[in-house]
């Protein structure tokens, strides 16, 4: 994909001393591929998986002051992401099914900005580390899925992952994911078609 007039946030105290602002950096090019599969392994067991690869870089600028951005990897764009889930369902009665599901999702490392060193704030860009999250679900549902009752555990390994980093305010602010959560979900769908 060719991306014209790529925008990015910068901070320059001579232009706007109170906040970051958006600039048109120039053009970028992104190469990538993605795929997914859904495989019914047996009547009760199914597998779904997806993977993608993205390689995006700035290839030209609209302003000579932005030449240092040429060749830089696009921010918030990991090279690799993948996810998969395994689900087992089994009838427990004529109008009741039980299921067990395990899933994993991986997000690759990614930068939080274009410039390796922000000369205005003195803060380097951050390489957010890759992370993998696992979840578990155990539930009961009707064959038409009008209702369900589910016990779940999200972030099973209690992974502390950085999902967003911000250096636009003269400091480093990191947003992390939720810790491990145990929960119960009850759901009912009204309406025609069930």
C-alpha positions in Angstrom: 0.0 0.0 0.0 1.3 3.5 -0.9 0.3 6.0 1.8 0.3 9.7 0.6 0.6 12.6 3.1 1.3 10.5 6.1 0.5 12.4 9.3 2.5 12.2 12.6 2.5 14.1 15.9 5.6 16.2 16.7 6.4 18.6 19.5 8.2 21.9 18.6 8.2 24.6 21.3 8.9 27.3 18.7 5.7 26.4 16.8 3.4 25.4 19.7 4.8 25.5 23.2 1.8 23.9 24.9 1.1 20.7 22.9 2.1 18.3 20.2 0.6 18.9 16.7 0.1 16.9 13.5 2.3 17.4 10.5 2.2 15.9 7.0 5.5 14.0 6.9 5.4 12.7 3.4 4.8 9.4 1.8 5.1 5.9 3.2 5.0 2.4 1.7 3.6 -0.7 3.5 4.3 -4.3 2.5 2.3 -7.0 4.2 0.5 -10.3 4.1 -2.2 -11.8 6.2 -4.0 -15.1 6.4 -6.5 -17.0 8.5 -7.8 -20.5 8.8 -10.8 -22.2 10.3 -10.5 -25.9 10.8 -13.3 -28.2 12.1 -11.1 -31.0 13.5 -14.1 -33.1 14.6 -17.8 -32.6 15.3 -17.0 -31.1 18.6 -13.5 -29.5 18.2 -12.6 -26.5 16.1 -9.5 -24.4 15.6 -9.2 -20.8 14.2 -6.0 -19.0 13.6 -4.7 -15.8 11.9 -1.4 -14.2 11.3 -0.2 -11.0 9.7 3.1 -9.4 8.7 3.4 -5.7 8.1 6.5 -3.8 7.1 5.9 0.0 6.7 8.4 2.8 6.3 8.6 6.5 5.3 9.9 6.7 1.8 9.8 10.5 1.1 9.1 13.8 2.8 7.4 17.0 1.9 9.8 19.2 3.9 13.6 19.1 4.0 13.3 19.4 7.8 11.8 15.9 7.9 14.5 14.1 6.0 15.6 12.2 9.1 12.2 10.4 9.0 13.0 8.7 5.6 13.5 5.0 6.1 12.0 5.1 9.6 9.5 2.3 10.6 5.9 3.5 11.0 4.9 4.0 14.6 2.4 1.7 16.3 2.9 -0.9 13.5 4.3 -4.2 14.7 5.9 -6.5 12.2 4.1 -9.6 13.4 0.7 -10.3 15.0 -1.0 -13.7 15.4 -3.9 -15.2 17.3 -5.6 -18.6 17.6 -8.3 -20.3 19.5 -9.3 -23.9 20.2 -12.9 -24.6 21.1 -14.5 -27.8 22.3 -18.3 -28.1 22.3 -20.3 -31.0 23.5 -24.1 -31.5 23.8 -25.2 -32.1 27.4 -28.9 -32.4 26.7 -31.3 -31.8 23.8 -31.4 -28.1 24.5 -28.0 -27.5 26.2 -24.4 -27.4 25.0 -21.3 -27.0 27.0 -18.1 -25.5 25.7 -14.5 -24.9 26.6 -12.3 -22.4 24.7 -8.6 -21.4 25.0 -7.2 -18.6 23.0 -3.9 -16.7 22.6 -3.2 -13.4 20.9 0.3 -11.9 20.2 1.3 -8.4 19.2 4.8 -7.7 18.1 7.1 -4.9 19.2 6.4 -1.4 17.8 7.7 2.1 18.2 5.6 4.9 19.6 6.9 7.5 17.2 8.9 8.2 14.0 11.9 10.1 15.3 14.6 8.1 17.2 15.3 11.1 19.4 12.9 14.0 19.9 15.2 17.0 19.9 12.5 19.2 21.4 11.7 17.1 24.5 14.9 15.2 24.8 13.0 11.9 25.2 13.7 9.0 22.9 10.9 7.1 21.2 9.9 3.9 22.9 10.1 0.4 21.5 7.0 -1.1 23.1 7.9 -4.8 23.7 6.0 -7.7 22.2 3.4 -9.5 24.3 1.2 -12.5 24.3 -2.2 -12.7 26.1 -4.0 -16.0 26.9 -7.7 -16.4 27.8 -9.9 -19.2 29.0 -13.7 -19.7 28.8 -16.0 -22.4 30.1 -19.7 -22.1 29.4 -23.2 -23.4 28.7 -25.5 -22.3 25.9 -28.6 -23.2 24.0 -28.2 -24.7 20.5 -29.6 -21.5 19.0 -27.3 -19.4 21.2 -30.2 -17.2 22.4 -28.7 -17.4 25.9 -25.3 -18.3 27.4 -23.7 -18.5 30.8 -19.9 -18.3 30.9 -17.1 -18.4 33.4 -13.9 -16.8 32.1 -10.3 -15.9 32.9 -8.7 -13.2 30.8 -4.9 -12.6 30.8 -4.4 -16.0 32.2 -0.7 -15.6 32.8 -1.2 -12.1 34.3 1.1 -10.6 31.7 1.9 -6.9 32.3 2.0 -5.5 28.7 2.5 -2.0 27.5 -0.2 -1.2 25.0 0.5 2.5 24.5 3.4 4.8 25.3 3.4 8.6 25.2 6.3 11.0 25.4 4.4 14.1 24.1 4.3 15.9 27.5 7.9 16.0 28.5 7.6 12.7 30.4 7.1 9.1 29.7 3.5 7.8 30.2 2.8 4.1 29.8 -0.6 2.5 29.5 -0.8 -1.2 30.4 -3.3 -3.9 29.8 -5.7 -5.2 32.5 -4.3 -7.7 35.0 -5.8 -11.2 35.2 -9.6 -11.0 35.5 -11.9 -13.8 36.7 -15.5 -13.2 35.7 -18.9 -14.6 34.8 -21.0 -13.5 31.8 -24.8 -14.0 31.4 -26.3 -13.2 28.1 -29.7 -13.3 26.5 -30.7 -12.2 23.0 -34.2 -11.0 22.2 -35.8 -10.7 18.8 -36.8 -12.8 15.8 -34.5 -15.2 14.1 -33.7 -17.5 17.1 
